Amino acid sequence: MKEITSSRCLSRRHFLQSATAGAAAAAPYVGWRSTARGAAPSKDLRFACLGANGRAWRNIEGMTGVPNTTMVAVADVDSGRFNHVNEHFPETKKYADWRELLEKEGAKLDAVIVATPDHMHAPMAMTAMRAGLNVYCEKPLTRTVYEARALRLYAEKNGIITQMGNQRSQHTANQTVANALRKGIVGTVKEIHCMQDKAWGSMEPLNDSGDPMPKGLNWDLWIGGGPERPFMAEHFHPFHWRGRLNYGCGNLGDMGCHIFHPWFLALQPDAPISVESMGNGPANAESWPTGVKVAWEFPGSEISGGENFNVTWHDGGQKPPAYVAKEVGGMENVTKSGSIIIGTKGTLISPHTRGKAELFVDGVLQENAVEVIEGSERHHLDFANAVRGENDGKLPLSHFGHGGRMAEAVLLGTCAIRTPGVKLKWDDEALKFTNSEAASALIREGYREGWQVEGL
């Protein structure tokens, strides 16, 4: 990846304008309040949220629930989604265009939350980081592998405090499973099966006639760096963009960083060796397919006994093979959302939303065999404490160095979904698949004219 450097230091206004216009290379302008340059922030952590409702509102609740935080400003392309902000934070400044928010309010901020459709995560996060701001960005971090790599490397190089928004990573089930795997409860990990019963996407083409624009929605700003297309009610804004190829990452992209996390945290695997989609591929140019099955081969780690191990994703209500169900005493015990981790000494169920972690040996449940590690709801506190320098020097749990690597692995799977039936061999250093130009072309995709951001 090309590193962009320069000896010039620009004003914040000039920088933000040049960054979003793809102007000449410029050194990152580091805000005076940012811990990125080692300066201690004020006790009151001041932040902005890009996005105002849905997942963004949950992040606003989470961050403002941390003592001594202030939401200075919020941006949303749909003024109709400011309702919660207007009710609970009437003094917070509101913008339609996130670029204008950063230009006018950036010098007052310590951090930015990015909680918009996936296709705008990287442009927003990179622009904020290049302005010296710490960043909390929703999962799956970015829409493409290249974007995830770019954010991770930039944050690491410049000392930016980051957190990916897979908030369940702090919860009891995740911490319990990670702890159990570290202690070798299943022995050497041989294979993992991940299940998710959602089916975001469509196997049918969309009617492209366009619909009347809702009052208050700036569709051009919603499209942002994505390809232009007509507005369609219920198919893009405010939720179903998750199932659209150019704006979301499908069920795997959206839920993978949740479900992978417990075992990824414990095993800390290097980049996958290969990935292959064996389920449905896209049936049209608009939507992610439903009923997807993807398999990765990961290199061995200390906890996997040094042996390579396989991970398989099943979504849309699909079940793993019968031999996997047998390991947990039958198909009725297979979690609808979570993972089954098979090792040489036993098999562990890692639930995502409901239930508890359970150990099976030869298909028989081992009662109370898994030590429970009490989790917390501290994902935003974890980030805030690190920004303030109050985390004993520790990075947040899902900082981009960790969360970004996991996101890259998940997003390699989305490339496989778009090129099904080929075992794609991955060259992590070169950022390409060695046996598929079509799949490699999906690693980095461009932006609409006028929306390029320096560093991406």
C-alpha positions as a Markdown table, in Angstrom:
| # | Residue | x | y | z |
|---|---|---|---|---|
| 1 | Met | 0.0 | 0.0 | 0.0 |
| 2 | Lys | 1.4 | 3.4 | -0.9 |
| 3 | Glu | 2.2 | 5.6 | 2.0 |
| 4 | Ile | 1.2 | 9.3 | 1.5 |
| 5 | Thr | 3.5 | 11.8 | 3.3 |
| 6 | Ser | 4.4 | 15.4 | 3.0 |
| 7 | Ser | 6.3 | 18.0 | 4.9 |
| 8 | Arg | 3.5 | 20.6 | 4.5 |
| 9 | Cys | 1.0 | 21.3 | 7.4 |
| 10 | Leu | -2.4 | 22.6 | 6.2 |
| 11 | Ser | -5.1 | 24.4 | 8.1 |
| 12 | Arg | -8.0 | 22.2 | 9.2 |
| 13 | Arg | -10.3 | 23.9 | 6.7 |
| 14 | His | -7.9 | 23.5 | 3.8 |
| 15 | Phe | -7.1 | 19.9 | 4.9 |
| 16 | Leu | -10.7 | 18.8 | 5.0 |
| 17 | Gln | -11.4 | 20.3 | 1.6 |
| 18 | Ser | -8.4 | 18.7 | 0.0 |
| 19 | Ala | -8.9 | 15.3 | 1.7 |
| 20 | Thr | -12.4 | 14.8 | 0.4 |
| 21 | Ala | -11.5 | 16.1 | -3.1 |
| 22 | Gly | -8.5 | 13.8 | -3.5 |
| 23 | Ala | -6.0 | 16.7 | -3.7 |
| 24 | Ala | -2.3 | 16.5 | -3.5 |
| 25 | Ala | -0.7 | 14.5 | -0.6 |
| 26 | Ala | -0.6 | 16.2 | 2.7 |
| 27 | Ala | 0.7 | 15.3 | 6.1 |
| 28 | Pro | -2.0 | 14.5 | 8.7 |
| 29 | Tyr | -3.1 | 17.6 | 10.5 |
| 30 | Val | -3.4 | 16.7 | 14.2 |
| 31 | Gly | -5.9 | 18.5 | 16.3 |
| 32 | Trp | -4.7 | 20.1 | 19.4 |
| 33 | Arg | -7.1 | 18.2 | 21.6 |
| 34 | Ser | -6.3 | 14.8 | 20.1 |
| 35 | Thr | -4.3 | 12.2 | 22.0 |
| 36 | Ala | -2.9 | 11.2 | 18.6 |
| 37 | Arg | 0.0 | 13.6 | 19.2 |
| 38 | Gly | 0.3 | 12.8 | 22.9 |
| 39 | Ala | -1.5 | 15.9 | 24.3 |
| 40 | Ala | -3.8 | 15.2 | 27.2 |
| 41 | Pro | -7.4 | 15.8 | 26.3 |
| 42 | Ser | -9.7 | 17.7 | 28.6 |
| 43 | Lys | -11.6 | 15.7 | 31.2 |
| 44 | Asp | -14.7 | 16.3 | 29.2 |
| 45 | Leu | -14.5 | 14.1 | 26.1 |
| 46 | Arg | -16.1 | 16.0 | 23.2 |
| 47 | Phe | -17.3 | 13.9 | 20.3 |
| 48 | Ala | -19.4 | 14.1 | 17.1 |
| 49 | Cys | -21.5 | 11.3 | 15.7 |
| 50 | Leu | -21.9 | 10.7 | 12.0 |
| 51 | Gly | -25.3 | 9.2 | 11.8 |
| 52 | Ala | -28.3 | 10.1 | 14.1 |
| 53 | Asn | -30.6 | 7.1 | 14.4 |
| 54 | Gly | -30.7 | 3.4 | 14.4 |
| 55 | Arg | -27.3 | 2.0 | 15.2 |
| 56 | Ala | -26.0 | 5.5 | 15.4 |
| 57 | Trp | -28.5 | 6.3 | 18.2 |
| 58 | Arg | -27.3 | 3.3 | 20.2 |
| 59 | Asn | -23.8 | 4.6 | 19.9 |
| 60 | Ile | -24.9 | 8.0 | 21.0 |
| 61 | Glu | -26.6 | 6.5 | 24.0 |
| 62 | Gly | -23.5 | 4.4 | 24.8 |
| 63 | Met | -21.1 | 7.3 | 24.5 |
| 64 | Thr | -23.2 | 9.9 | 26.4 |
| 65 | Gly | -23.7 | 7.3 | 29.0 |
| 66 | Val | -20.0 | 7.5 | 29.8 |
| 67 | Pro | -19.4 | 10.2 | 32.5 |
| 68 | Asn | -17.9 | 13.5 | 31.4 |
| 69 | Thr | -18.7 | 13.3 | 27.7 |
| 70 | Thr | -20.4 | 15.8 | 25.5 |
| 71 | Met | -21.8 | 15.3 | 22.0 |
| 72 | Val | -20.9 | 18.5 | 20.2 |
| 73 | Ala | -22.5 | 17.8 | 16.9 |
| 74 | Val | -24.2 | 15.1 | 14.8 |
| 75 | Ala | -24.6 | 14.7 | 11.0 |
| 76 | Asp | -27.3 | 12.8 | 9.1 |
| 77 | Val | -28.4 | 13.0 | 5.5 |
| 78 | Asp | -32.0 | 12.6 | 6.6 |
| 79 | Ser | -33.3 | 15.4 | 8.8 |
| 80 | Gly | -36.2 | 13.2 | 9.8 |
| 81 | Arg | -33.8 | 11.0 | 11.8 |
| 82 | Phe | -32.8 | 13.8 | 14.2 |
| 83 | Asn | -35.9 | 13.1 | 16.3 |
| 84 | His | -34.1 | 11.4 | 19.2 |
| 85 | Val | -31.3 | 14.0 | 19.1 |
| 86 | Asn | -33.8 | 16.9 | 19.1 |
| 87 | Glu | -35.6 | 15.4 | 22.1 |
| 88 | His | -32.6 | 14.5 | 24.3 |
| 89 | Phe | -29.8 | 16.8 | 23.1 |
| 90 | Pro | -31.4 | 20.0 | 21.9 |
| 91 | Glu | -28.2 | 22.0 | 22.2 |
| 92 | Thr | -26.2 | 19.6 | 19.9 |
| 93 | Lys | -25.5 | 21.1 | 16.5 |
| 94 | Lys | -26.9 | 19.3 | 13.5 |
| 95 | Tyr | -25.6 | 19.0 | 10.0 |
| 96 | Ala | -26.7 | 17.2 | 6.8 |
| 97 | Asp | -23.1 | 17.0 | 5.4 |
| 98 | Trp | -20.5 | 15.3 | 7.6 |
| 99 | Arg | -17.7 | 17.1 | 5.8 |
| 100 | Glu | -19.2 | 20.5 | 6.9 |
| 101 | Leu | -19.4 | 19.2 | 10.5 |
| 102 | Leu | -15.8 | 18.3 | 10.6 |
| 103 | Glu | -14.8 | 21.5 | 8.9 |
| 104 | Lys | -16.7 | 23.7 | 11.4 |
| 105 | Glu | -16.5 | 21.6 | 14.6 |
| 106 | Gly | -13.4 | 19.5 | 14.2 |
| 107 | Ala | -11.1 | 21.7 | 16.3 |
| 108 | Lys | -13.5 | 21.3 | 19.2 |
| 109 | Leu | -13.5 | 17.5 | 19.1 |
| 110 | Asp | -11.6 | 14.6 | 20.7 |
| 111 | Ala | -13.3 | 11.8 | 18.8 |
| 112 | Val | -15.8 | 10.9 | 16.1 |
| 113 | Ile | -18.2 | 8.0 | 15.9 |
| 114 | Val | -18.9 | 6.6 | 12.4 |
| 115 | Ala | -22.3 | 4.9 | 12.3 |
| 116 | Thr | -23.6 | 5.2 | 8.7 |
| 117 | Pro | -24.1 | 2.7 | 5.9 |
| 118 | Asp | -20.9 | 0.7 | 5.3 |
| 119 | His | -19.8 | 2.3 | 2.0 |
| 120 | Met | -19.1 | 5.6 | 3.8 |
| 121 | His | -17.2 | 4.2 | 6.9 |
| 122 | Ala | -13.8 | 4.4 | 5.4 |
| 123 | Pro | -14.0 | 7.9 | 3.8 |
| 124 | Met | -15.4 | 9.3 | 7.1 |
| 125 | Ala | -13.0 | 7.5 | 9.4 |
| 126 | Met | -9.9 | 8.3 | 7.3 |
| 127 | Thr | -10.9 | 12.0 | 7.0 |
| 128 | Ala | -11.4 | 12.2 | 10.8 |
| 129 | Met | -8.1 | 10.4 | 11.5 |
| 130 | Arg | -6.2 | 12.6 | 9.1 |
| 131 | Ala | -7.6 | 15.6 | 11.0 |
| 132 | Gly | -6.1 | 14.1 | 14.2 |
| 133 | Leu | -9.3 | 12.8 | 15.7 |
| 134 | Asn | -9.8 | 9.4 | 17.4 |
| 135 | Val | -12.4 | 7.2 | 15.8 |
| 136 | Tyr | -15.0 | 4.7 | 16.9 |
| 137 | Cys | -16.3 | 3.0 | 13.7 |
| 138 | Glu | -19.2 | 0.5 | 13.4 |
| 139 | Lys | -18.5 | -3.0 | 12.2 |
| 140 | Pro | -17.7 | -4.4 | 9.7 |
| 141 | Leu | -15.3 | -1.4 | 9.8 |
| 142 | Thr | -15.3 | -0.9 | 6.0 |
| 143 | Arg | -16.9 | -2.3 | 2.8 |
| 144 | Thr | -13.6 | -3.4 | 1.2 |
| 145 | Val | -10.5 | -5.2 | 2.4 |
| 146 | Tyr | -8.2 | -2.4 | 1.1 |
| 147 | Glu | -10.1 | 0.2 | 3.1 |
| 148 | Ala | -9.8 | -1.9 | 6.3 |
| 149 | Arg | -6.1 | -2.2 | 5.7 |
| 150 | Ala | -5.7 | 1.5 | 5.1 |
| 151 | Leu | -7.5 | 2.5 | 8.3 |
| 152 | Arg | -5.5 | 0.0 | 10.4 |
| 153 | Leu | -2.1 | 1.1 | 9.1 |
| 154 | Tyr | -2.9 | 4.8 | 9.3 |
| 155 | Ala | -4.2 | 4.5 | 12.9 |
| 156 | Glu | -1.1 | 2.4 | 13.9 |
| 157 | Lys | 1.4 | 4.7 | 12.3 |
| 158 | Asn | -0.2 | 7.9 | 13.8 |
| 159 | Gly | -1.1 | 6.7 | 17.2 |
| 160 | Ile | -4.9 | 7.2 | 16.7 |
| 161 | Ile | -7.1 | 5.7 | 19.4 |
| 162 | Thr | -9.7 | 3.5 | 17.7 |
| 163 | Gln | -12.5 | 1.1 | 18.4 |
| 164 | Met | -14.6 | -1.0 | 16.1 |
| 165 | Gly | -18.2 | -1.2 | 17.1 |
| 166 | Asn | -18.7 | -4.9 | 17.7 |
| 167 | Gln | -20.1 | -4.1 | 21.1 |
| 168 | Arg | -20.9 | -7.6 | 22.2 |
| 169 | Ser | -17.2 | -8.4 | 22.3 |
| 170 | Gln | -17.2 | -7.2 | 25.9 |
| 171 | His | -20.2 | -9.4 | 26.9 |
| 172 | Thr | -20.1 | -12.4 | 29.1 |
| 173 | Ala | -20.5 | -15.1 | 26.4 |
| 174 | Asn | -17.7 | -13.6 | 24.3 |
| 175 | Gln | -15.3 | -13.3 | 27.2 |
| 176 | Thr | -16.2 | -16.7 | 28.5 |
| 177 | Val | -15.5 | -18.4 | 25.2 |
| 178 | Ala | -12.2 | -16.6 | 24.6 |
| 179 | Asn | -11.0 | -17.5 | 28.1 |
| 180 | Ala | -12.0 | -21.1 | 27.7 |
| 181 | Leu | -10.1 | -21.4 | 24.4 |
| 182 | Arg | -7.0 | -19.8 | 25.7 |
| 183 | Lys | -7.0 | -22.4 | 28.5 |
| 184 | Gly | -7.2 | -25.2 | 26.0 |
| 185 | Ile | -10.7 | -26.5 | 26.9 |
| 186 | Val | -11.2 | -28.1 | 23.5 |
| 187 | Gly | -7.5 | -29.0 | 23.0 |
| 188 | Thr | -6.2 | -28.2 | 19.6 |
| 189 | Val | -8.8 | -26.4 | 17.5 |
| 190 | Lys | -9.5 | -28.3 | 14.3 |
| 191 | Glu | -12.5 | -26.6 | 12.7 |
| 192 | Ile | -15.1 | -23.9 | 13.5 |
| 193 | His | -18.6 | -23.6 | 12.1 |
| 194 | Cys | -20.4 | -20.2 | 12.4 |
| 195 | Met | -24.2 | -19.9 | 12.0 |
| 196 | Gln | -26.4 | -16.9 | 11.4 |
| 197 | Asp | -30.1 | -17.4 | 10.6 |
| 198 | Lys | -30.6 | -13.9 | 9.0 |
| 199 | Ala | -30.9 | -13.6 | 5.3 |
| 200 | Trp | -30.2 | -10.0 | 4.3 |
| 201 | Gly | -30.2 | -9.6 | 0.5 |
| 202 | Ser | -32.3 | -10.8 | -2.4 |
| 203 | Met | -32.1 | -13.4 | -5.1 |
| 204 | Glu | -34.6 | -11.3 | -7.2 |
| 205 | Pro | -33.7 | -8.1 | -9.1 |
| 206 | Leu | -35.0 | -4.8 | -7.8 |
| 207 | Asn | -37.5 | -2.7 | -9.7 |
| 208 | Asp | -35.4 | 0.3 | -10.7 |
| 209 | Ser | -38.2 | 2.7 | -11.5 |
| 210 | Gly | -37.4 | 4.9 | -8.5 |
| 211 | Asp | -39.7 | 6.3 | -5.8 |
| 212 | Pro | -40.7 | 9.8 | -4.6 |
| 213 | Met | -38.0 | 11.2 | -2.4 |
| 214 | Pro | -38.9 | 11.4 | 1.3 |
| 215 | Lys | -39.0 | 14.9 | 2.8 |
| 216 | Gly | -35.7 | 15.8 | 4.5 |
| 217 | Leu | -33.6 | 13.1 | 2.7 |
| 218 | Asn | -30.6 | 14.3 | 0.7 |
| 219 | Trp | -30.1 | 11.3 | -1.5 |
| 220 | Asp | -26.9 | 12.6 | -3.2 |
| 221 | Leu | -25.3 | 12.8 | 0.3 |
| 222 | Trp | -26.6 | 9.4 | 1.2 |
| 223 | Ile | -25.0 | 7.9 | -2.0 |
| 224 | Gly | -21.8 | 9.7 | -1.1 |
| 225 | Gly | -18.9 | 7.9 | -2.6 |
| 226 | Gly | -21.0 | 5.0 | -3.9 |
| 227 | Pro | -22.4 | 4.7 | -7.5 |
| 228 | Glu | -25.3 | 6.8 | -8.4 |
| 229 | Arg | -28.7 | 5.2 | -8.6 |
| 230 | Pro | -32.4 | 6.2 | -8.2 |
| 231 | Phe | -33.9 | 6.3 | -4.7 |
| 232 | Met | -36.1 | 3.3 | -3.9 |
| 233 | Ala | -38.2 | 3.2 | -0.8 |
| 234 | Glu | -37.6 | 0.3 | 1.6 |
| 235 | His | -34.7 | -1.1 | -0.4 |
| 236 | Phe | -31.8 | 1.2 | 0.7 |
| 237 | His | -32.6 | 3.9 | 3.3 |
| 238 | Pro | -32.8 | 3.6 | 6.2 |
| 239 | Phe | -32.0 | -0.1 | 6.8 |
| 240 | His | -31.9 | -2.5 | 3.8 |
| 241 | Trp | -28.7 | -1.0 | 2.4 |
| 242 | Arg | -27.1 | -3.9 | 4.3 |
| 243 | Gly | -28.3 | -6.3 | 1.6 |
| 244 | Arg | -27.1 | -4.2 | -1.3 |
| 245 | Leu | -23.7 | -4.9 | -3.0 |
| 246 | Asn | -22.5 | -1.4 | -3.4 |
| 247 | Tyr | -23.5 | 0.0 | 0.0 |
| 248 | Gly | -23.5 | -2.8 | 2.5 |
| 249 | Cys | -21.7 | -6.1 | 3.1 |
| 250 | Gly | -24.5 | -8.6 | 3.3 |
| 251 | Asn | -25.2 | -10.9 | 6.2 |
| 252 | Leu | -21.6 | -12.1 | 6.4 |
| 253 | Gly | -20.2 | -8.6 | 6.5 |
| 254 | Asp | -22.7 | -7.3 | 9.0 |
| 255 | Met | -22.7 | -10.2 | 11.4 |
| 256 | Gly | -19.4 | -11.9 | 10.8 |
| 257 | Cys | -17.4 | -9.5 | 13.1 |
| 258 | His | -19.8 | -10.3 | 15.9 |
| 259 | Ile | -19.8 | -14.0 | 15.5 |
| 260 | Phe | -16.1 | -14.5 | 14.7 |
| 261 | His | -15.0 | -12.4 | 17.6 |
| 262 | Pro | -14.8 | -14.8 | 20.6 |
| 263 | Trp | -12.6 | -17.4 | 18.8 |
| 264 | Phe | -10.7 | -14.7 | 16.8 |
| 265 | Leu | -9.8 | -12.9 | 20.1 |
| 266 | Ala | -8.5 | -16.2 | 21.6 |
| 267 | Leu | -6.7 | -17.6 | 18.6 |
| 268 | Gln | -5.3 | -14.4 | 17.1 |
| 269 | Pro | -4.9 | -16.0 | 13.7 |
| 270 | Asp | -2.8 | -14.6 | 10.9 |
| 271 | Ala | -4.5 | -13.8 | 7.6 |
| 272 | Pro | -6.3 | -16.6 | 5.9 |
| 273 | Ile | -4.5 | -18.8 | 3.4 |
| 274 | Ser | -7.6 | -19.3 | 1.3 |
| 275 | Val | -11.3 | -18.7 | 1.1 |
| 276 | Glu | -14.1 | -20.2 | -1.0 |
| 277 | Ser | -17.8 | -19.6 | -1.3 |
| 278 | Met | -19.8 | -22.8 | -1.8 |
| 279 | Gly | -23.3 | -21.3 | -1.6 |
| 280 | Asn | -25.3 | -18.9 | -3.6 |
| 281 | Gly | -23.5 | -16.1 | -5.5 |
| 282 | Pro | -25.2 | -12.8 | -6.4 |
| 283 | Ala | -28.2 | -13.4 | -8.7 |
| 284 | Asn | -28.1 | -9.8 | -9.9 |
| 285 | Ala | -25.9 | -6.6 | -9.8 |
| 286 | Glu | -27.7 | -5.0 | -6.9 |
| 287 | Ser | -28.0 | -7.4 | -4.0 |
| 288 | Trp | -26.1 | -9.8 | -1.8 |
| 289 | Pro | -27.3 | -13.4 | -2.1 |
| 290 | Thr | -29.1 | -15.3 | 0.6 |
| 291 | Gly | -28.2 | -18.8 | 1.8 |
| 292 | Val | -24.5 | -18.3 | 1.7 |
| 293 | Lys | -21.8 | -20.8 | 2.7 |
| 294 | Val | -18.1 | -19.7 | 2.9 |
| 295 | Ala | -15.0 | -21.6 | 4.0 |
| 296 | Trp | -11.7 | -20.2 | 5.1 |
| 297 | Glu | -8.4 | -21.9 | 5.9 |
| 298 | Phe | -6.4 | -20.1 | 8.6 |
| 299 | Pro | -2.8 | -20.8 | 9.5 |
| 300 | Gly | -2.2 | -22.4 | 12.8 |
| 301 | Ser | -1.6 | -20.5 | 16.0 |
| 302 | Glu | -0.3 | -21.5 | 19.4 |
| 303 | Ile | -3.9 | -22.3 | 20.6 |
| 304 | Ser | -4.6 | -24.3 | 17.5 |
| 305 | Gly | -1.6 | -26.4 | 18.2 |
| 306 | Gly | 0.3 | -24.9 | 15.2 |
| 307 | Glu | -2.0 | -26.8 | 12.8 |
| 308 | Asn | -4.0 | -25.0 | 10.2 |
| 309 | Phe | -7.7 | -24.9 | 10.9 |
| 310 | Asn | -10.9 | -24.4 | 8.8 |
| 311 | Val | -13.8 | -22.0 | 9.5 |
| 312 | Thr | -17.1 | -22.3 | 7.7 |
| 313 | Trp | -19.9 | -19.8 | 7.6 |
| 314 | His | -23.6 | -20.8 | 7.2 |
| 315 | Asp | -26.4 | -18.2 | 6.9 |
| 316 | Gly | -30.0 | -17.9 | 5.9 |
| 317 | Gly | -31.0 | -20.7 | 8.3 |
| 318 | Gln | -28.6 | -23.3 | 6.8 |
| 319 | Lys | -27.3 | -25.9 | 9.2 |
| 320 | Pro | -23.8 | -27.4 | 9.5 |
| 321 | Pro | -23.2 | -31.1 | 8.4 |
| 322 | Ala | -24.6 | -33.9 | 10.5 |
| 323 | Tyr | -21.1 | -34.8 | 11.9 |
| 324 | Val | -20.9 | -31.3 | 13.4 |
| 325 | Ala | -24.3 | -31.6 | 15.0 |
| 326 | Lys | -23.3 | -35.0 | 16.4 |
| 327 | Glu | -20.4 | -33.3 | 18.3 |
| 328 | Val | -23.0 | -31.3 | 20.3 |
| 329 | Gly | -25.5 | -34.0 | 20.9 |
| 330 | Gly | -27.8 | -33.4 | 17.9 |
| 331 | Met | -29.1 | -30.7 | 15.5 |
| 332 | Glu | -31.4 | -29.4 | 18.2 |
| 333 | Asn | -28.4 | -28.1 | 20.1 |
| 334 | Val | -26.9 | -26.3 | 17.1 |
| 335 | Thr | -27.0 | -22.5 | 17.8 |
| 336 | Lys | -29.0 | -20.4 | 15.3 |
| 337 | Ser | -26.5 | -17.5 | 15.8 |
| 338 | Gly | -23.0 | -18.3 | 17.0 |
| 339 | Ser | -20.2 | -20.8 | 16.5 |
| 340 | Ile | -19.4 | -24.4 | 17.1 |
| 341 | Ile | -15.7 | -24.9 | 17.8 |
| 342 | Ile | -14.4 | -28.5 | 17.4 |
| 343 | Gly | -11.1 | -29.5 | 19.0 |
| 344 | Thr | -9.2 | -32.6 | 19.8 |
| 345 | Lys | -10.6 | -32.8 | 23.4 |
| 346 | Gly | -14.1 | -31.5 | 23.0 |
| 347 | Thr | -16.5 | -29.2 | 21.2 |
| 348 | Leu | -17.5 | -25.7 | 22.5 |
| 349 | Ile | -20.7 | -23.9 | 21.6 |
| 350 | Ser | -20.2 | -20.1 | 21.4 |
| 351 | Pro | -23.6 | -18.4 | 21.4 |
| 352 | His | -24.0 | -14.9 | 19.9 |
| 353 | Thr | -27.2 | -13.7 | 21.5 |
| 354 | Arg | -28.8 | -16.2 | 23.7 |
| 355 | Gly | -27.7 | -19.1 | 25.9 |
| 356 | Lys | -24.4 | -19.8 | 27.5 |
| 357 | Ala | -21.1 | -21.4 | 26.4 |
| 358 | Glu | -21.3 | -25.2 | 26.7 |
| 359 | Leu | -18.7 | -27.9 | 26.4 |
| 360 | Phe | -19.5 | -31.3 | 24.8 |
| 361 | Val | -17.2 | -34.4 | 24.8 |
| 362 | Asp | -18.2 | -37.1 | 22.4 |
| 363 | Gly | -21.6 | -35.5 | 22.0 |
| 364 | Val | -22.3 | -35.4 | 25.7 |
| 365 | Leu | -22.8 | -32.1 | 27.6 |
| 366 | Gln | -20.3 | -31.5 | 30.4 |
| 367 | Glu | -22.3 | -29.7 | 33.0 |
| 368 | Asn | -20.6 | -26.6 | 34.5 |
| 369 | Ala | -17.4 | -27.4 | 32.7 |
| 370 | Val | -16.9 | -23.8 | 31.3 |
| 371 | Glu | -15.8 | -21.1 | 33.7 |
| 372 | Val | -18.0 | -18.1 | 33.3 |
| 373 | Ile | -16.2 | -14.8 | 32.9 |
| 374 | Glu | -18.5 | -11.9 | 33.7 |
| 375 | Gly | -18.5 | -9.4 | 30.9 |
| 376 | Ser | -19.7 | -5.8 | 30.8 |
| 377 | Glu | -21.4 | -3.1 | 28.7 |
| 378 | Arg | -18.2 | -1.0 | 28.7 |
| 379 | His | -17.4 | -0.9 | 24.9 |
| 380 | His | -17.8 | 2.9 | 24.7 |
| 381 | Leu | -16.2 | 3.4 | 28.2 |
| 382 | Asp | -13.2 | 1.3 | 27.0 |
| 383 | Phe | -12.8 | 3.7 | 24.0 |
| 384 | Ala | -13.3 | 6.9 | 26.1 |
| 385 | Asn | -10.8 | 5.8 | 28.8 |
| 386 | Ala | -8.2 | 5.1 | 26.1 |
| 387 | Val | -8.8 | 8.5 | 24.5 |
| 388 | Arg | -8.4 | 10.2 | 27.9 |
| 389 | Gly | -5.2 | 8.2 | 28.6 |
| 390 | Glu | -6.9 | 6.5 | 31.6 |
| 391 | Asn | -6.6 | 2.9 | 30.3 |
| 392 | Asp | -3.1 | 2.2 | 31.8 |
| 393 | Gly | -1.8 | 2.5 | 28.3 |
| 394 | Lys | -4.0 | -0.3 | 27.0 |
| 395 | Leu | -5.7 | 0.0 | 23.7 |
| 396 | Pro | -9.5 | -0.6 | 23.4 |
| 397 | Leu | -10.5 | -4.2 | 23.0 |
| 398 | Ser | -11.5 | -3.9 | 19.3 |
| 399 | His | -8.9 | -1.3 | 18.2 |
| 400 | Phe | -8.3 | -1.3 | 14.5 |
| 401 | Gly | -5.2 | -3.4 | 14.9 |
| 402 | His | -7.3 | -6.2 | 16.1 |
| 403 | Gly | -10.8 | -5.4 | 14.8 |
| 404 | Gly | -9.4 | -4.4 | 11.4 |
| 405 | Arg | -7.6 | -7.7 | 11.0 |
| 406 | Met | -10.8 | -9.6 | 11.8 |
| 407 | Ala | -12.7 | -7.3 | 9.4 |
| 408 | Glu | -10.2 | -8.1 | 6.6 |
| 409 | Ala | -10.8 | -11.8 | 7.1 |
| 410 | Val | -14.5 | -11.4 | 7.0 |
| 411 | Leu | -14.4 | -9.2 | 4.0 |
| 412 | Leu | -12.3 | -11.7 | 2.1 |
| 413 | Gly | -15.3 | -13.9 | 2.5 |
| 414 | Thr | -17.5 | -11.3 | 0.8 |
| 415 | Cys | -15.1 | -11.3 | -2.1 |
| 416 | Ala | -15.5 | -15.1 | -2.3 |
| 417 | Ile | -19.3 | -14.7 | -2.3 |
| 418 | Arg | -19.1 | -12.5 | -5.4 |
| 419 | Thr | -16.9 | -15.1 | -7.2 |
| 420 | Pro | -18.3 | -18.4 | -6.0 |
| 421 | Gly | -17.0 | -21.9 | -6.7 |
| 422 | Val | -13.3 | -21.0 | -6.7 |
| 423 | Lys | -10.9 | -21.7 | -3.9 |
| 424 | Leu | -9.2 | -18.3 | -3.7 |
| 425 | Lys | -5.6 | -18.3 | -2.6 |
| 426 | Trp | -4.7 | -15.1 | -0.6 |
| 427 | Asp | -1.4 | -13.2 | -0.7 |
| 428 | Asp | -1.8 | -11.0 | 2.3 |
| 429 | Glu | 1.3 | -8.9 | 1.7 |
| 430 | Ala | 0.5 | -8.2 | -1.9 |
| 431 | Leu | -3.3 | -7.6 | -1.1 |
| 432 | Lys | -4.5 | -9.9 | -3.9 |
| 433 | Phe | -5.7 | -13.3 | -4.7 |
| 434 | Thr | -3.1 | -15.2 | -6.7 |
| 435 | Asn | -5.5 | -17.2 | -8.8 |
| 436 | Ser | -8.3 | -14.8 | -9.6 |
| 437 | Glu | -8.2 | -11.4 | -11.2 |
| 438 | Ala | -11.9 | -11.0 | -10.8 |
| 439 | Ala | -11.8 | -11.6 | -7.0 |
| 440 | Ser | -8.7 | -9.3 | -6.7 |
| 441 | Ala | -10.6 | -6.5 | -8.4 |
| 442 | Leu | -13.0 | -6.5 | -5.4 |
| 443 | Ile | -10.2 | -5.8 | -2.9 |
| 444 | Arg | -10.2 | -2.1 | -3.7 |
| 445 | Glu | -13.1 | -0.4 | -5.4 |
| 446 | Gly | -13.1 | 3.3 | -6.3 |
| 447 | Tyr | -15.4 | 6.2 | -5.3 |
| 448 | Arg | -17.8 | 8.4 | -7.2 |
| 449 | Glu | -16.1 | 11.5 | -8.7 |
| 450 | Gly | -15.5 | 14.2 | -6.1 |
| 451 | Trp | -15.7 | 11.8 | -3.2 |
| 452 | Gln | -12.1 | 10.5 | -3.2 |
| 453 | Val | -10.3 | 10.8 | 0.2 |
| 454 | Glu | -6.5 | 11.0 | 0.6 |
| 455 | Gly | -5.1 | 7.7 | 1.9 |
| 456 | Leu | -7.8 | 5.5 | 0.3 |
